[in-house]
Amino acid sequence: MQAAWAAIRKKGTFWGTVFKRLRTRLGAKRALIAIARKSVVAIFWILRDRVPYYELGAEYVDKNAKDKRLKYLKNQIEKMGFD
């Protein structure tokens, strides 16, 4: 829990950006728990596969969200019959 708190406090990080997105939907306490769980899962895979951790950065979350949104809207347009 303390590691998650420290991770979200640092500005411009992947975990901080994910926390901000979750906080709007879940509230601060639940978002903190979600970040703690996600970080434990990430640590498990890093230790199991023996790969180095690298920070994705805040831009990764924004770019990924934008790409998902564009893909979703494109599919919706195709469902309506437009090409």
Kinemage of the C-alpha trace (Angstrom):
@kinemage 1
@onewidth
@group {chain A} dominant
@subgroup {mainchain}
@vectorlist {calphas} color= white
{ca met a 1} P 0.000 0.000 0.000
{ca gln a 2} L 2.818 2.397 0.866
{ca ala a 3} L 4.618 1.596 -2.375
{ca ala a 4} L 1.459 2.382 -4.345
{ca trp a 5} L 1.074 5.664 -2.492
{ca ala a 6} L 4.667 6.603 -3.291
{ca ala a 7} L 4.236 5.620 -6.947
{ca ile a 8} L 1.171 7.803 -7.471
{ca arg a 9} L 2.701 10.812 -5.751
{ca lys a 10} L 5.469 11.147 -8.330
{ca lys a 11} L 4.372 13.327 -11.231
{ca gly a 12} L 4.633 12.248 -14.840
{ca thr a 13} L 4.620 8.510 -14.159
{ca phe a 14} L 2.510 5.694 -15.535
{ca trp a 15} L 1.100 4.805 -12.112
{ca gly a 16} L 0.246 8.418 -11.283
{ca thr a 17} L -1.662 8.855 -14.522
{ca val a 18} L -3.568 5.586 -14.098
{ca phe a 19} L -4.451 6.621 -10.549
{ca lys a 20} L -5.863 9.944 -11.740
{ca arg a 21} L -8.030 8.184 -14.314
{ca leu a 22} L -9.297 5.653 -11.769
{ca arg a 23} L -9.863 8.260 -9.069
{ca thr a 24} L -12.515 10.007 -11.142
{ca arg a 25} L -14.556 6.796 -11.415
{ca leu a 26} L -13.791 4.962 -8.164
{ca gly a 27} L -12.780 7.566 -5.640
{ca ala a 28} L -9.354 8.018 -4.094
{ca lys a 29} L -9.379 5.077 -1.675
{ca arg a 30} L -10.540 2.460 -4.159
{ca ala a 31} L -8.228 3.824 -6.839
{ca leu a 32} L -5.288 3.498 -4.437
{ca ile a 33} L -6.220 -0.128 -3.731
{ca ala a 34} L -6.500 -0.777 -7.473
{ca ile a 35} L -3.050 0.695 -8.089
{ca ala a 36} L -1.592 -1.368 -5.237
{ca arg a 37} L -3.057 -4.533 -6.731
{ca lys a 38} L -1.922 -3.687 -10.266
{ca ser a 39} L 1.595 -2.955 -9.062
{ca val a 40} L 1.781 -6.252 -7.129
{ca val a 41} L 0.720 -8.119 -10.260
{ca ala a 42} L 3.350 -6.246 -12.291
{ca ile a 43} L 6.018 -7.049 -9.682
{ca phe a 44} L 5.025 -10.726 -9.775
{ca trp a 45} L 5.501 -10.930 -13.537
{ca ile a 46} L 8.753 -8.970 -13.424
{ca leu a 47} L 10.204 -11.280 -10.785
{ca arg a 48} L 8.863 -14.451 -12.373
{ca asp a 49} L 10.151 -13.669 -15.866
{ca arg a 50} L 13.296 -11.926 -14.596
{ca val a 51} L 12.859 -8.920 -16.844
{ca pro a 52} L 13.856 -5.362 -15.944
{ca tyr a 53} L 11.195 -2.832 -14.995
{ca tyr a 54} L 11.004 0.265 -17.132
{ca glu a 55} L 8.747 3.233 -16.615
{ca leu a 56} L 6.249 3.682 -19.442
{ca gly a 57} L 5.535 7.294 -18.591
{ca ala a 58} L 2.340 9.305 -18.505
{ca glu a 59} L 2.275 9.683 -22.288
{ca tyr a 60} L 1.793 5.929 -22.702
{ca val a 61} L -1.574 6.008 -20.938
{ca asp a 62} L -2.811 8.991 -22.938
{ca lys a 63} L -1.662 7.574 -26.280
{ca asn a 64} L -3.120 4.161 -25.516
{ca ala a 65} L -6.477 5.668 -24.506
{ca lys a 66} L -6.605 7.768 -27.667
{ca asp a 67} L -5.861 4.749 -29.884
{ca lys a 68} L -8.554 2.672 -28.153
{ca arg a 69} L -11.095 5.473 -28.534
{ca leu a 70} L -10.349 5.871 -32.249
{ca lys a 71} L -10.679 2.119 -32.813
{ca tyr a 72} L -13.993 2.076 -30.933
{ca leu a 73} L -15.417 5.002 -32.923
{ca lys a 74} L -14.287 3.464 -36.215
{ca asn a 75} L -16.080 0.223 -35.345
{ca gln a 76} L -19.221 2.144 -34.400
{ca ile a 77} L -19.218 3.971 -37.740
{ca glu a 78} L -18.811 0.677 -39.593
{ca lys a 79} L -21.718 -0.849 -37.622
{ca met a 80} L -23.931 2.034 -38.769
{ca gly a 81} L -23.165 1.178 -42.376
{ca phe a 82} L -20.780 3.995 -43.240
{ca asp a 83} L -17.415 3.200 -44.800
